[in-house]
Amino acid sequence: MTIEIIYVFVVLALVIVFFAFEIFPVDKIAFFIIVSLLLFGIVTPEEAISGFSNSATITVLCLMIIAIALEQNGIIQMLANGLKKFKVLPLLLLIPTFMIISGGISAFISTTAVVIVFIKILAELSIKHNISQSKLLLPISFAGILGGSCTLMGTSTNLIINSIASKFGAERFTFFEFSLYGLIFLGIGIVFITLTSFLLPWGTSKNITKEYELEQFLTSIEFTENANCIDKKIEDTFLFKNEGITLLKLTRNGISNKAPGKYITLKKGDKLLLSCNLDILMEIKGMQGVILNNYSVSEEKNTSENEKNEFDAQQNAIVEILMLPGAPLLKRSLNELKNKTFLGGIPLAIKRRKNIKNVKDKLLNISAEHIKLKVGDRLLVEIPKENLNELGTIENMAVLQEHTTFSNIPAYKKALTFGILITVIALAATGVLPILASALTGCFLLLFFNCIQLNNVYKNINWEIIFLLSGMIPLGIAMNNSGADQWVSTQLLALISGKAPTIIIGLIFLFTMLLSGIISNNATAIIMTPIAISLASASNLPLKPFILAVLFSANFSFFTPLGYQTNTLIYGLGIYKFKHFLIIGGLLSIILWIVASLLLGNMLPK
């Protein structure tokens, strides 16, 4: 063993410790790898920064941009909204149904984005229909991971392994080349999780609503003669069909109904007091014939109702303002604020300091636009972006956050964004273009047709993943330059000499899977792919079974919440304990390990 190999192993050991104990953030670890390898001369300066220009890194970046466009244009929300139709199913059918949908979408779209949208939807279903989120979130996360393993673009890990393998002389994978194996693993996961769902806790997280901006805003609306709801029963309108709306009061001709039933027919001039979340509020704001907070469009000349309702994300912002003692807006109502034109802004809704359920009876006696702001209340305002700085200078008013909402997206833009996704998939799947070229083409089309803005991209890209890839790729190069991968494969050959090829595949799969439970799946893939290729070459065996063993096992880190981002996400909600991943995820990992070893072993010569 040379000094270079020892040094690479020291760096690798430190990286594993940094990841496992979260001593440093990912970007710092990435720079540590680059600098430590460069200064010792293990890699050249060009090799040290090669991760930033690596095809896998750029492809992942492009796919992130496409995923952001899909989320911001409501495509993921539209696909996931289909979940609400299945709320009547019993739990044993609900779990596999949700897992199939999650896995299917995650094969082509970022698993993390899909899971986040599902969290929001499940929070609404939990409130309305007492559906336990804890019985569904872990299955959805696991299904997303399994679904992402079905195609080349399903997860960044697959792209990284494909890129590294090609540099070692292996043939590149086609888009659906390993999809059959992925579908088998997905099927096993769905059956197993459904049968063991009784081990999952029954309950919900108290923090989900707050963390994912699902808190309820109080607002009022009025219908004009152009509203689609006129002469329809409440049960036939969005007010009844939308899970996120709570109808509190209906006022007609000065007479209030504090418990409006679903059979009431809506009329012109009806005023409704309701609570809803931000996305629904923006949908309502864009509806024809619906006046939000009694804001009369006739008060502004030369402005049509549709123009008034439409939210211009380029010019305006949605901000939430906290009323502190001494705030100049205290004791003023929404009605007074709209008439005063507060910094060119439009007051949309109020979020009371107390939960809406606790003060419901008091609120029913007054219209939303007449509710007086008090200390601790939050005011939701649509305001020109040019006035945001001035808003922040007003004393005793704290701008808590600028909301990003992507409701009220024109139908043509949704169709165009979805069409671009299909184009990217088709170009890559048919082999007309490499996946990098098709992803770059998709990004260009999204920007050209104004389906996404670069300022939104900069804010929403997960730069940690980009830096992780850029830092870990030089480590893989260093292992090859120093001969560390060859040394490891030689030691492994001595240990497994005389063993059946299936056993060799199984050991590679098991070790990679265990490592991915400690550090990230991407880092594991970069470390293990060169070793697996070296081992296969030294054994005179085909490369692809060994590469696939790393590809699948690096993703299948179900036994801890640390290896995959979606597992970390749902673990952070406080619903699950570590033991749920260890028991359920551990058993699933063992089953997948055995099945994968047999399936991939059959690809080897007897």
MIGUTI-779950 format. One record per residue (C-alpha): residue number from 1; x, y, z; residue in three letters. Coordinates in Angstrom, 2 decimals. Layout:
% MIGUTI-779950
     k         u         v         w     r
   NUM         X         Y         Z   ALA
...
***
This chain:
% MIGUTI-779950
     k         u         v         w     r
     1      0.00      0.00      0.00   MET
     2      1.48      3.33     -1.11   THR
     3      1.41      6.60      0.77   ILE
     4     -1.05      7.96     -1.83   GLU
     5     -3.50      5.13     -1.15   ILE
     6     -3.21      5.66      2.61   ILE
     7     -3.85      9.38      2.17   TYR
     8     -6.95      8.78      0.02   VAL
     9     -8.32      6.37      2.64   PHE
    10     -7.71      8.93      5.39   VAL
    11     -9.61     11.56      3.40   VAL
    12    -12.38      9.05      2.71   LEU
    13    -12.63      8.10      6.39   ALA
    14    -12.86     11.75      7.42   LEU
    15    -15.56     12.36      4.82   VAL
    16    -17.61      9.44      6.13   ILE
    17    -17.27     10.76      9.70   VAL
    18    -18.25     14.27      8.57   PHE
    19    -21.32     12.92      6.81   PHE
    20    -22.36     10.47      9.50   ALA
    21    -22.15     12.94     12.39   PHE
    22    -23.09     16.02     10.34   GLU
    23    -20.01     17.84     11.64   ILE
    24    -19.93     20.18      8.65   PHE
    25    -22.50     21.12      6.00   PRO
    26    -22.27     19.43      2.62   VAL
    27    -20.69     22.36      0.79   ASP
    28    -17.82     22.60      3.30   LYS
    29    -17.20     18.86      3.02   ILE
    30    -17.09     19.20     -0.77   ALA
    31    -14.45     21.93     -0.61   PHE
    32    -12.48     19.93      1.96   PHE
    33    -12.30     17.01     -0.47   ILE
    34    -11.25     19.18     -3.40   ILE
    35     -8.54     21.08     -1.53   VAL
    36     -7.14     18.12      0.41   SER
    37     -6.72     16.02     -2.74   LEU
    38     -5.34     18.92     -4.75   LEU
    39     -2.72     20.04     -2.23   LEU
    40     -1.36     16.52     -1.81   PHE
    41     -1.09     16.11     -5.58   GLY
    42     -3.50     13.19     -5.86   ILE
    43     -5.48     15.06     -8.51   VAL
    44     -4.53     17.85    -10.91   THR
    45     -6.20     21.27    -10.65   PRO
    46     -8.31     20.40    -13.69   GLU
    47     -9.38     17.10    -12.12   GLU
    48    -10.10     18.82     -8.80   ALA
    49    -12.76     21.04    -10.37   ILE
    50    -13.93     18.53    -12.97   SER
    51    -16.98     17.75    -10.86   GLY
    52    -18.45     21.15    -11.67   PHE
    53    -18.38     20.39    -15.40   SER
    54    -19.13     16.68    -15.16   ASN
    55    -22.01     15.58    -17.38   SER
    56    -23.82     14.02    -14.41   ALA
    57    -23.63     17.26    -12.41   THR
    58    -24.92     19.37    -15.30   ILE
    59    -27.66     16.84    -16.05   THR
    60    -28.78     16.85    -12.41   VAL
    61    -28.80     20.67    -12.46   LEU
    62    -30.94     20.72    -15.62   CYS
    63    -33.37     18.16    -14.21   LEU
    64    -33.66     20.25    -11.04   MET
    65    -34.60     23.26    -13.17   ILE
    66    -37.24     21.19    -14.98   ILE
    67    -38.58     19.93    -11.64   ALA
    68    -38.79     23.51    -10.32   ILE
    69    -40.74     24.53    -13.44   ALA
    70    -43.11     21.60    -12.94   LEU
    71    -43.70     22.53     -9.32   GLU
    72    -44.06     26.27     -9.91   GLN
    73    -46.47     25.79    -12.79   ASN
    74    -48.65     23.47    -10.75   GLY
    75    -47.94     20.25    -12.66   ILE
    76    -46.83     18.23     -9.63   ILE
    77    -49.74     19.65     -7.63   GLN
    78    -52.13     18.71    -10.44   MET
    79    -50.79     15.16    -10.59   LEU
    80    -50.81     14.75     -6.82   ALA
    81    -54.32     16.20     -6.45   ASN
    82    -55.58     12.93     -7.83   GLY
    83    -54.86     11.53     -4.38   LEU
    84    -57.89     13.33     -2.98   LYS
    85    -60.21     11.22     -5.11   LYS
    86    -59.06      8.09     -3.27   PHE
    87    -59.91      9.33      0.23   LYS
    88    -62.92      6.98      0.41   VAL
    89    -60.73      3.88      0.10   LEU
    90    -59.94      1.78      3.18   PRO
    91    -56.41      2.13      4.51   LEU
    92    -55.18     -1.21      3.13   LEU
    93    -56.08     -0.03     -0.37   LEU
    94    -55.11      3.58      0.22   LEU
    95    -51.48      2.72      1.04   ILE
    96    -50.69      0.78     -2.17   PRO
    97    -52.64      3.30     -4.27   THR
    98    -50.64      6.22     -2.92   PHE
    99    -47.40      4.25     -3.30   MET
   100    -48.12      3.44     -6.95   ILE
   101    -48.84      7.10     -7.71   ILE
   102    -45.75      8.30     -5.82   SER
   103    -43.48      5.72     -7.44   GLY
   104    -44.87      6.36    -10.91   GLY
   105    -44.38     10.13    -10.75   ILE
   106    -40.94      9.84     -9.10   SER
   107    -39.64      7.79    -12.03   ALA
   108    -39.60     11.03    -14.06   PHE
   109    -39.79     13.90    -11.54   ILE
   110    -37.72     14.79     -8.47   SER
   111    -38.78     12.49     -5.63   THR
   112    -38.24     15.24     -3.05   THR
   113    -40.56     17.66     -4.86   ALA
   114    -43.21     14.95     -5.14   VAL
   115    -43.03     14.04     -1.44   VAL
   116    -43.28     17.70     -0.35   ILE
   117    -46.47     18.17     -2.39   VAL
   118    -47.89     14.92     -0.98   PHE
   119    -47.17     16.17      2.56   ILE
   120    -49.31     19.25      1.90   LYS
   121    -52.17     17.23      0.44   ILE
   122    -52.10     14.67      3.24   LEU
   123    -52.20     17.48      5.80   ALA
   124    -55.47     18.70      4.22   GLU
   125    -56.93     15.18      4.04   LEU
   126    -55.97     14.57      7.65   SER
   127    -57.85     17.67      8.81   ILE
   128    -60.96     17.02      6.72   LYS
   129    -61.23     13.23      6.77   HIS
   130    -59.15     12.10      9.77   ASN
   131    -56.74     10.22      7.52   ILE
   132    -53.58      9.32      9.41   SER
   133    -50.54     10.91      7.80   GLN
   134    -48.22      8.58      9.68   SER
   135    -49.69      5.57      7.88   LYS
   136    -48.97      7.13      4.49   LEU
   137    -45.92      9.41      4.56   LEU
   138    -43.30      6.71      5.07   LEU
   139    -44.85      4.46      2.38   PRO
   140    -44.94      7.42     -0.04   ILE
   141    -41.29      8.23      0.67   SER
   142    -40.20      4.60      0.21   PHE
   143    -42.24      4.29     -2.99   ALA
   144    -40.70      7.51     -4.33   GLY
   145    -37.21      6.10     -3.76   ILE
   146    -38.10      2.79     -5.42   LEU
   147    -39.83      4.56     -8.30   GLY
   148    -36.84      6.83     -8.85   GLY
   149    -34.71      3.71     -9.34   SER
   150    -36.78      2.61    -12.34   CYS
   151    -35.37      5.00    -14.97   THR
   152    -32.10      6.70    -15.77   LEU
   153    -33.47     10.16    -14.91   MET
   154    -35.41      9.03    -11.84   GLY
   155    -32.66      9.98     -9.41   THR
   156    -29.33     11.78     -9.52   SER
   157    -27.61      8.61     -8.27   THR
   158    -28.43      6.78    -11.49   ASN
   159    -26.99      9.60    -13.59   LEU
   160    -23.79      9.75    -11.53   ILE
   161    -23.18      6.01    -11.76   ILE
   162    -23.86      6.05    -15.49   ASN
   163    -21.33      8.86    -15.94   SER
   164    -18.61      7.25    -13.80   ILE
   165    -19.10      3.84    -15.38   ALA
   166    -18.72      5.22    -18.90   SER
   167    -15.37      6.79    -17.95   LYS
   168    -14.17      3.34    -16.87   PHE
   169    -15.06      1.91    -20.27   GLY
   170    -18.47      0.48    -19.43   ALA
   171    -21.34      0.82    -21.87   GLU
   172    -23.82      3.57    -20.95   ARG
   173    -27.27      2.55    -19.78   PHE
   174    -30.27      3.38    -21.92   THR
   175    -33.25      5.20    -20.41   PHE
   176    -35.36      2.13    -19.55   PHE
   177    -32.61     -0.51    -19.54   GLU
   178    -33.02     -1.48    -15.88   PHE
   179    -36.69     -0.52    -15.50   SER
   180    -37.90     -4.13    -15.25   LEU
   181    -35.74     -4.72    -12.18   TYR
   182    -36.86     -1.41    -10.72   GLY
   183    -40.53     -2.33    -11.18   LEU
   184    -39.97     -5.67     -9.46   ILE
   185    -38.38     -3.93     -6.48   PHE
   186    -41.20     -1.35     -6.43   LEU
   187    -43.80     -4.14     -6.44   GLY
   188    -42.04     -5.89     -3.56   ILE
   189    -41.90     -2.64     -1.60   GLY
   190    -45.62     -1.92     -2.11   ILE
   191    -46.69     -5.39     -0.97   VAL
   192    -44.32     -5.45      2.01   PHE
   193    -45.15     -1.96      3.31   ILE
   194    -48.89     -2.59      2.94   THR
   195    -48.67     -5.82      4.94   LEU
   196    -46.51     -4.26      7.67   THR
   197    -48.39     -0.96      7.88   SER
   198    -49.77     -2.00     11.27   PHE
   199    -46.27     -1.34     12.65   LEU
   200    -46.53      2.33     11.69   LEU
   201    -47.85      4.77     14.32   PRO
   202    -51.31      6.26     14.06   TRP
   203    -51.22     10.00     14.32   GLY
   204    -50.09     13.24     12.76   THR
   205    -47.48     15.92     13.16   SER
   206    -48.41     19.15     14.86   LYS
   207    -45.76     20.96     12.83   ASN
   208    -46.74     19.97      9.29   ILE
   209    -49.36     22.65      8.82   THR
   210    -47.04     25.39     10.01   LYS
   211    -43.91     24.16      8.26   GLU
   212    -45.54     23.81      4.87   TYR
   213    -47.55     27.04      5.01   GLU
   214    -50.91     25.34      5.39   LEU
   215    -52.15     27.68      8.10   GLU
   216    -55.62     29.04      7.51   GLN
   217    -56.22     32.64      6.48   PHE
   218    -59.53     34.34      7.12   LEU
   219    -61.07     36.21      4.18   THR
   220    -64.40     37.12      2.61   SER
   221    -65.62     36.93     -0.99   ILE
   222    -68.57     38.32     -2.91   GLU
   223    -70.09     37.01     -6.14   PHE
   224    -70.93     39.19     -9.13   THR
   225    -73.15     38.27    -12.08   GLU
   226    -70.10     36.83    -13.92   ASN
   227    -69.32     34.21    -11.28   ALA
   228    -69.57     30.58    -12.33   ASN
   229    -71.07     29.74     -8.95   CYS
   230    -74.26     31.78     -9.48   ILE
   231    -77.45     29.67     -9.41   ASP
   232    -75.51     26.60     -8.31   LYS
   233    -75.78     24.71     -5.05   LYS
   234    -72.78     25.00     -2.74   ILE
   235    -72.11     21.27     -3.12   GLU
   236    -71.60     21.79     -6.87   ASP
   237    -69.00     24.57     -6.48   THR
   238    -65.35     24.84     -5.50   PHE
   239    -66.46     25.83     -1.99   LEU
   240    -67.59     22.27     -1.26   PHE
   241    -65.28     20.29     -3.48   LYS
   242    -62.04     21.86     -2.26   ASN
   243    -60.73     20.11      0.86   GLU
   244    -58.84     23.20      2.05   GLY
   245    -61.83     25.56      2.37   ILE
   246    -63.93     25.94      5.50   THR
   247    -67.12     27.91      4.88   LEU
   248    -67.98     29.90      8.02   LEU
   249    -70.85     32.21      7.12   LYS
   250    -73.07     33.31      4.24   LEU
   251    -74.62     36.78      4.17   THR
   252    -77.49     37.61      1.77   ARG
   253    -79.46     40.86      1.82   ASN
   254    -78.07     41.68      5.26   GLY
   255    -79.19     38.36      6.74   ILE
   256    -76.45     36.01      7.94   SER
   257    -76.48     32.22      7.92   ASN
   258    -73.84     30.94     10.33   LYS
   259    -74.14     27.34      9.16   ALA
   260    -74.67     27.40      5.38   PRO
   261    -75.56     23.94      4.11   GLY
   262    -74.41     22.36      0.88   LYS
   263    -77.88     22.57     -0.69   TYR
   264    -78.07     26.38     -0.59   ILE
   265    -78.14     27.95     -4.06   THR
   266    -75.72     30.87     -4.43   LEU
   267    -76.97     34.22     -5.76   LYS
   268    -75.44     37.43     -7.08   LYS
   269    -74.29     39.64     -4.20   GLY
   270    -73.83     36.77     -1.73   ASP
   271    -70.98     37.37      0.70   LYS
   272    -69.12     34.45      2.22   LEU
   273    -66.77     34.32      5.19   LEU
   274    -64.30     31.47      4.84   LEU
   275    -60.88     30.21      5.88   SER
   276    -58.36     28.65      3.53   CYS
   277    -54.63     28.34      2.91   ASN
   278    -52.53     30.60      0.71   LEU
   279    -52.67     28.54     -2.48   ASP
   280    -56.45     28.33     -2.38   ILE
   281    -56.68     32.03     -1.57   LEU
   282    -54.73     32.84     -4.73   MET
   283    -56.93     30.50     -6.77   GLU
   284    -60.01     32.34     -5.51   ILE
   285    -58.41     35.69     -6.27   LYS
   286    -58.03     34.71     -9.90   GLY
   287    -61.59     33.45    -10.38   MET
   288    -63.92     35.38    -12.66   GLN
   289    -66.82     37.08    -10.91   GLY
   290    -65.35     36.64     -7.43   VAL
   291    -64.45     39.78     -5.47   ILE
   292    -61.96     39.21     -2.67   LEU
   293    -62.55     41.15      0.53   ASN
   294    -65.27     43.23     -1.16   ASN
   295    -62.63     45.00     -3.28   TYR
   296    -64.76     46.71     -5.90   SER
   297    -63.09     46.69     -9.30   VAL
   298    -65.22     49.65    -10.27   SER
   299    -63.18     51.77     -7.88   GLU
   300    -60.31     51.69    -10.37   GLU
   301    -61.04     52.90    -13.87   LYS
   302    -59.87     51.15    -17.02   ASN
   303    -59.23     47.93    -15.11   THR
   304    -61.16     44.83    -16.00   SER
   305    -62.10     42.30    -13.36   GLU
   306    -59.82     39.67    -14.81   ASN
   307    -56.90     42.09    -14.90   GLU
   308    -57.58     43.07    -11.29   LYS
   309    -57.74     39.49    -10.08   ASN
   310    -54.70     38.24    -11.95   GLU
   311    -51.56     37.96     -9.83   PHE
   312    -48.42     39.19    -11.59   ASP
   313    -45.54     37.35     -9.94   ALA
   314    -42.99     39.50    -11.77   GLN
   315    -44.30     42.84    -10.48   GLN
   316    -45.99     41.94     -7.19   ASN
   317    -45.19     39.95     -4.07   ALA
   318    -47.32     38.23     -1.44   ILE
   319    -46.01     39.10      2.03   VAL
   320    -47.12     38.30      5.54   GLU
   321    -46.87     41.12      8.08   ILE
   322    -46.93     40.68     11.87   LEU
   323    -48.65     43.40     13.89   MET
   324    -46.48     44.45     16.86   LEU
   325    -47.50     46.84     19.66   PRO
   326    -47.69     50.35     18.23   GLY
   327    -48.12     49.26     14.62   ALA
   328    -49.84     52.00     12.57   PRO
   329    -52.38     49.50     11.16   LEU
   330    -53.72     48.37     14.53   LEU
   331    -57.49     48.73     14.99   LYS
   332    -57.97     49.07     11.24   ARG
   333    -59.99     46.64      9.18   SER
   334    -59.34     45.19      5.75   LEU
   335    -62.08     47.45      4.46   ASN
   336    -60.30     50.55      5.76   GLU
   337    -56.95     49.43      4.41   LEU
   338    -58.21     48.80      0.89   LYS
   339    -59.79     52.21      0.73   ASN
   340    -56.56     53.82      1.88   LYS
   341    -54.37     51.97     -0.68   THR
   342    -51.63     50.86      1.69   PHE
   343    -48.32     51.37     -0.21   LEU
   344    -50.08     50.35     -3.40   GLY
   345    -50.90     47.00     -1.84   GLY
   346    -54.09     45.00     -1.64   ILE
   347    -54.98     43.37      1.70   PRO
   348    -55.99     39.79      1.01   LEU
   349    -56.64     38.12      4.36   ALA
   350    -56.00     38.09      8.09   ILE
   351    -54.51     35.32     10.18   LYS
   352    -55.64     35.78     13.76   ARG
   353    -53.20     35.24     16.60   ARG
   354    -55.32     32.40     17.96   LYS
   355    -56.34     29.34     16.00   ASN
   356    -59.43     29.91     13.90   ILE
   357    -61.30     27.12     15.69   LYS
   358    -60.89     28.81     19.05   ASN
   359    -62.40     32.11     17.94   VAL
   360    -64.87     30.84     15.35   LYS
   361    -68.01     31.93     17.19   ASP
   362    -66.73     35.49     17.55   LYS
   363    -65.74     35.71     13.91   LEU
   364    -69.14     34.60     12.68   LEU
   365    -70.67     37.77     14.01   ASN
   366    -68.59     40.03     11.78   ILE
   367    -67.47     40.08      8.16   SER
   368    -63.79     39.49      7.44   ALA
   369    -63.30     42.92      5.90   GLU
   370    -64.50     44.56      9.15   HIS
   371    -62.30     42.58     11.53   ILE
   372    -59.94     44.96     13.32   LYS
   373    -56.24     44.16     13.37   LEU
   374    -54.84     43.44     16.82   LYS
   375    -51.38     42.85     18.23   VAL
   376    -50.15     39.44     17.10   GLY
   377    -52.40     39.28     14.04   ASP
   378    -50.87     38.71     10.62   ARG
   379    -51.93     40.56      7.50   LEU
   380    -51.49     39.02      4.07   LEU
   381    -50.85     41.70      1.45   VAL
   382    -50.23     41.73     -2.29   GLU
   383    -47.84     44.60     -2.83   ILE
   384    -45.61     45.87     -5.68   PRO
   385    -42.09     44.52     -5.27   LYS
   386    -40.69     48.02     -5.62   GLU
   387    -42.38     48.93     -2.31   ASN
   388    -41.03     45.97     -0.31   LEU
   389    -38.05     47.89      1.06   ASN
   390    -40.29     50.76      2.19   GLU
   391    -42.63     48.27      3.83   LEU
   392    -39.75     46.90      5.90   GLY
   393    -38.95     50.35      7.30   THR
   394    -42.36     50.89      8.94   ILE
   395    -42.01     50.75     12.70   GLU
   396    -43.66     47.99     14.75   ASN
   397    -44.57     45.94     11.68   MET
   398    -42.46     42.85     10.96   ALA
   399    -42.38     41.40      7.45   VAL
   400    -42.26     37.71      8.33   LEU
   401    -41.91     36.17      4.91   GLN
   402    -42.50     36.63      1.24   GLU
   403    -44.73     33.81      0.10   HIS
   404    -44.17     32.04     -3.18   THR
   405    -47.43     30.92     -4.72   THR
   406    -47.91     29.23     -8.03   PHE
   407    -51.65     28.97     -8.11   SER
   408    -53.56     30.84    -10.76   ASN
   409    -51.22     29.61    -13.52   ILE
   410    -52.70     29.95    -17.03   PRO
   411    -53.81     26.63    -18.50   ALA
   412    -51.64     27.08    -21.60   TYR
   413    -48.53     27.45    -19.44   LYS
   414    -49.32     24.26    -17.53   LYS
   415    -49.85     22.40    -20.80   ALA
   416    -46.65     23.82    -22.28   LEU
   417    -44.57     22.90    -19.21   THR
   418    -45.96     19.38    -19.15   PHE
   419    -45.37     19.07    -22.90   GLY
   420    -41.72     20.06    -22.45   ILE
   421    -41.31     17.35    -19.78   LEU
   422    -42.77     14.75    -22.13   ILE
   423    -40.44     15.98    -24.89   THR
   424    -37.38     15.62    -22.64   VAL
   425    -38.42     12.09    -21.64   ILE
   426    -39.19     11.10    -25.23   ALA
   427    -35.87     12.43    -26.60   LEU
   428    -33.88     10.63    -23.91   ALA
   429    -35.91      7.41    -23.92   ALA
   430    -35.79      6.94    -27.69   THR
   431    -32.10      7.71    -27.90   GLY
   432    -32.60     10.64    -30.26   VAL
   433    -30.53     12.74    -27.83   LEU
   434    -28.37     11.81    -24.84   PRO
   435    -30.08     12.58    -21.55   ILE
   436    -27.79     15.59    -20.98   LEU
   437    -28.68     17.07    -24.37   ALA
   438    -32.41     16.44    -23.86   SER
   439    -32.31     18.01    -20.38   ALA
   440    -30.49     21.08    -21.70   LEU
   441    -33.04     21.35    -24.49   THR
   442    -35.86     21.20    -21.94   GLY
   443    -34.32     24.00    -19.87   CYS
   444    -33.91     26.17    -22.96   PHE
   445    -37.55     25.65    -23.97   LEU
   446    -38.79     26.49    -20.45   LEU
   447    -36.81     29.74    -20.46   LEU
   448    -37.66     30.60    -24.08   PHE
   449    -41.40     30.21    -23.52   PHE
   450    -41.21     32.04    -20.17   ASN
   451    -42.36     28.99    -18.19   CYS
   452    -39.72     29.71    -15.57   ILE
   453    -37.60     32.66    -14.52   GLN
   454    -33.92     32.34    -13.68   LEU
   455    -34.33     34.36    -10.48   ASN
   456    -36.67     31.64     -9.23   ASN
   457    -34.21     28.97    -10.31   VAL
   458    -31.36     30.53     -8.33   TYR
   459    -33.46     30.59     -5.16   LYS
   460    -34.92     27.08     -5.44   ASN
   461    -32.03     24.97     -6.72   ILE
   462    -30.72     22.58     -4.08   ASN
   463    -27.12     23.77     -4.36   TRP
   464    -25.98     21.34     -1.67   GLU
   465    -26.47     18.44     -4.07   ILE
   466    -24.55     20.24     -6.82   ILE
   467    -21.63     20.94     -4.47   PHE
   468    -21.79     17.39     -3.13   LEU
   469    -21.45     15.95     -6.63   LEU
   470    -18.74     18.43     -7.58   SER
   471    -16.73     17.53     -4.49   GLY
   472    -17.24     13.77     -4.48   MET
   473    -16.43     13.20     -8.16   ILE
   474    -12.75     14.22     -7.65   PRO
   475    -12.63     11.69     -4.80   LEU
   476    -13.59      8.97     -7.26   GLY
   477    -10.85     10.20     -9.62   ILE
   478     -8.37     10.18     -6.73   ALA
   479     -9.20      6.57     -5.91   MET
   480     -8.38      5.65     -9.51   ASN
   481     -5.24      7.83     -9.75   ASN
   482     -3.78      6.47     -6.51   SER
   483     -4.76      2.88     -7.25   GLY
   484     -6.97      2.72     -4.14   ALA
   485     -9.84      1.14     -6.06   ASP
   486     -7.53     -1.55     -7.43   GLN
   487     -6.11     -2.19     -3.96   TRP
   488     -9.60     -2.60     -2.47   VAL
   489    -10.70     -4.93     -5.28   SER
   490     -7.55     -7.04     -4.79   THR
   491     -8.28     -7.42     -1.08   GLN
   492    -11.88     -8.27     -1.78   LEU
   493    -10.86    -10.86     -4.38   LEU
   494     -8.69    -12.56     -1.78   ALA
   495    -11.67    -12.73      0.59   LEU
   496    -14.22    -13.98     -1.94   ILE
   497    -11.93    -16.26     -3.91   SER
   498    -13.83    -19.36     -4.96   GLY
   499    -17.22    -17.85     -4.13   LYS
   500    -20.09    -18.05     -6.60   ALA
   501    -20.65    -14.90     -8.72   PRO
   502    -24.07    -14.42     -7.09   THR
   503    -22.40    -14.29     -3.67   ILE
   504    -19.96    -11.67     -4.96   ILE
   505    -22.85     -9.54     -6.27   ILE
   506    -24.66     -9.95     -2.96   GLY
   507    -21.66     -8.77     -0.95   LEU
   508    -21.22     -5.69     -3.14   ILE
   509    -24.94     -4.94     -2.80   PHE
   510    -24.92     -5.38      0.98   LEU
   511    -21.82     -3.27      1.64   PHE
   512    -23.05     -0.45     -0.61   THR
   513    -26.49     -0.47      1.02   MET
   514    -24.98     -0.31      4.52   LEU
   515    -22.70      2.55      3.52   LEU
   516    -25.60      4.50      1.98   SER
   517    -27.38      4.37      5.33   GLY
   518    -24.52      6.29      6.90   ILE
   519    -23.66      8.82      4.20   ILE
   520    -25.68     10.10      1.27   SER
   521    -26.67      7.81     -1.59   ASN
   522    -24.79      9.99     -4.10   ASN
   523    -21.56      9.90     -2.10   ALA
   524    -21.88      6.15     -1.72   THR
   525    -22.36      5.69     -5.46   ALA
   526    -19.23      7.72     -6.27   ILE
   527    -17.12      5.70     -3.81   ILE
   528    -18.42      2.24     -4.70   MET
   529    -18.79      2.38     -8.49   THR
   530    -15.02      2.33     -9.26   PRO
   531    -14.52     -0.47     -6.71   ILE
   532    -17.32     -2.57     -8.20   ALA
   533    -15.95     -2.10    -11.72   ILE
   534    -12.42     -3.01    -10.62   SER
   535    -13.72     -6.11     -8.86   LEU
   536    -15.69     -7.21    -11.92   ALA
   537    -12.72     -6.64    -14.22   SER
   538    -10.34     -8.55    -11.95   ALA
   539    -12.82    -11.45    -11.82   SER
   540    -13.31    -11.41    -15.62   ASN
   541    -17.05    -10.90    -15.12   LEU
   542    -19.48     -8.59    -16.98   PRO
   543    -19.49     -5.04    -15.64   LEU
   544    -23.20     -4.21    -15.83   LYS
   545    -24.45     -6.55    -13.06   PRO
   546    -21.91     -5.04    -10.67   PHE
   547    -22.77     -1.49    -11.71   ILE
   548    -26.49     -2.22    -11.27   LEU
   549    -25.79     -3.68     -7.83   ALA
   550    -24.30     -0.32     -6.81   VAL
   551    -27.05      1.64     -8.57   LEU
   552    -29.91     -0.04     -6.73   PHE
   553    -28.23     -0.59     -3.35   SER
   554    -27.05      3.02     -3.09   ALA
   555    -30.69      4.11     -3.34   ASN
   556    -32.12      1.47     -1.02   PHE
   557    -31.10      3.05      2.30   SER
   558    -34.44      2.43      3.98   PHE
   559    -33.15      1.34      7.39   PHE
   560    -32.11      4.85      8.51   THR
   561    -33.62      8.28      7.85   PRO
   562    -30.18      9.67      6.93   LEU
   563    -29.29      8.17      3.57   GLY
   564    -32.03      9.60      1.37   TYR
   565    -33.38     13.15      1.46   GLN
   566    -37.08     12.24      1.50   THR
   567    -36.61      9.94      4.50   ASN
   568    -34.81     12.74      6.32   THR
   569    -37.65     15.06      5.38   LEU
   570    -40.46     12.97      6.87   ILE
   571    -38.34     12.00      9.88   TYR
   572    -37.93     15.70     10.66   GLY
   573    -41.69     16.13     10.93   LEU
   574    -41.66     14.34     14.27   GLY
   575    -44.12     11.61     13.27   ILE
   576    -41.71      8.69     13.15   TYR
   577    -39.00      7.39     15.43   LYS
   578    -35.70      5.91     14.32   PHE
   579    -37.03      2.45     15.14   LYS
   580    -39.69      2.67     12.41   HIS
   581    -36.98      3.01      9.77   PHE
   582    -34.78      0.42     11.44   LEU
   583    -37.51     -2.25     11.70   ILE
   584    -39.68     -1.69      8.63   ILE
   585    -36.95     -0.25      6.42   GLY
   586    -34.45     -2.82      7.66   GLY
   587    -36.70     -5.78      6.83   LEU
   588    -37.46     -4.30      3.41   LEU
   589    -33.74     -3.78      2.78   SER
   590    -33.00     -7.44      3.62   ILE
   591    -35.71     -8.68      1.27   ILE
   592    -34.53     -6.42     -1.56   LEU
   593    -30.92     -7.48     -0.94   TRP
   594    -31.78    -11.17     -1.34   ILE
   595    -34.01    -10.67     -4.39   VAL
   596    -31.57     -8.28     -6.09   ALA
   597    -28.64    -10.63     -5.50   SER
   598    -30.51    -13.48     -7.19   LEU
   599    -31.78    -11.37    -10.09   LEU
   600    -28.46     -9.68    -10.83   LEU
   601    -26.59    -12.94    -10.25   GLY
   602    -28.56    -14.46    -13.11   ASN
   603    -26.95    -11.91    -15.44   MET
   604    -23.53    -13.46    -14.76   LEU
   605    -22.13    -16.48    -16.58   PRO
   606    -22.52    -19.75    -14.72   LYS
***
